[in-house]
Amino acid sequence: MTNEQLIDQIYAAFASGDFDGFRALLSDDMVATINGTLPHSGRYESADAFMDAPRTVGQNWPNFSLTPTRKFASGAHVFVQCDATADGLHAEFLHMWKVENGKVVEFYAYDDSQKMAASMK
């Protein structure tokens, strides 16, 4: 499986609510950063800690969904531009994923936290 295919599986797992499948694609010691001051923002030092973020997004943004629109891979990195929608939200996000040995070891979310804050329930 290519790095791009692995990241495609993550977005598919998120969309279907398969958080166990999502977690299985992450290295135990991955590091994730979500910018901003939102409830799920911060730096996560393990996959288990990070999984709280995607699980709780729907609580603050009902009907939240991500639709990947562009993808670029360079070496271990995969960059994904997404349309993010929810009740009262339409924004574009950019996510950076780093994959090593078939698992995500790093994630950085360049989300539009201003639009997210304005639409938070």
C-alpha positions in Angstrom: 0.0 0.0 0.0 1.3 3.5 -0.9 1.4 6.3 1.6 -1.4 8.0 -0.3 -3.6 4.9 -0.1 -3.0 4.7 3.6 -4.1 8.3 4.1 -7.2 7.6 1.9 -8.1 4.8 4.3 -7.9 7.2 7.2 -10.3 9.6 5.6 -12.6 6.7 4.7 -12.5 5.4 8.3 -13.2 8.9 9.7 -16.2 9.4 7.3 -17.7 6.1 8.3 -17.1 6.5 12.0 -14.7 3.6 12.1 -12.4 5.0 14.8 -10.8 1.5 15.5 -9.8 1.3 11.8 -8.5 4.9 11.9 -6.5 4.1 15.1 -5.0 1.0 13.5 -3.3 3.1 10.8 -1.4 5.2 13.4 1.9 4.5 15.1 1.5 4.2 18.8 4.0 7.0 19.4 2.8 9.4 16.7 2.7 13.1 17.3 -0.2 15.2 16.2 -0.7 19.0 16.3 -4.0 20.8 15.7 -3.6 24.5 15.6 -6.0 27.0 17.2 -7.8 27.3 20.6 -10.7 25.0 19.9 -11.7 22.2 22.3 -9.7 19.6 20.2 -6.7 21.9 19.5 -3.3 21.0 20.9 -0.3 18.8 20.7 -0.9 15.0 21.2 2.0 12.8 22.1 0.5 9.4 21.2 -2.0 7.9 18.9 -4.4 7.1 21.8 -4.3 10.7 23.1 -4.9 12.0 19.5 -7.9 9.8 18.9 -9.9 11.9 21.3 -9.8 14.8 18.8 -11.6 13.1 15.8 -14.0 11.3 18.1 -15.3 14.6 19.6 -15.4 16.9 16.6 -19.1 16.0 15.9 -20.1 17.1 19.4 -19.2 20.7 18.5 -20.0 20.7 14.8 -23.1 18.6 14.1 -23.0 16.8 10.7 -19.3 17.4 10.3 -17.6 15.9 7.3 -14.3 16.1 5.4 -14.1 15.7 1.7 -10.5 15.4 0.4 -10.2 17.5 -2.8 -6.5 17.5 -3.6 -3.6 15.3 -2.5 0.1 15.6 -3.0 2.8 13.1 -1.8 6.5 13.8 -1.5 8.6 11.1 0.1 7.1 10.2 3.5 4.7 13.2 3.5 1.2 13.3 2.2 -0.6 16.7 2.0 -4.4 16.7 1.7 -6.6 19.7 1.0 -10.2 19.1 2.3 -13.5 20.7 2.2 -14.9 20.7 5.7 -18.6 21.1 6.2 -21.0 21.0 9.2 -24.1 22.8 10.3 -23.1 26.4 9.7 -19.6 25.6 8.5 -17.9 25.5 5.2 -14.1 25.8 5.2 -11.0 24.5 3.5 -8.4 22.6 5.6 -4.9 21.4 4.8 -3.6 18.3 6.5 0.0 17.1 6.6 0.6 13.4 7.3 4.0 11.7 7.7 4.1 7.9 7.1 6.9 5.5 8.1 6.8 1.8 7.9 3.1 1.8 6.9 1.9 3.9 9.9 1.3 7.6 10.5 4.0 9.0 12.7 3.1 12.7 12.4 0.0 14.8 11.7 -0.4 18.5 11.5 -3.8 20.2 10.8 -3.8 23.6 9.2 -7.6 24.0 9.8 -9.5 27.3 9.5 -9.9 27.6 13.2 -11.5 31.0 12.9 -14.4 29.7 10.8 -14.6 26.7 13.1 -14.9 28.8 16.2 -17.5 31.0 14.6 -19.7 28.0 13.8 -19.1 26.0 17.0 -22.2 24.7 18.8 
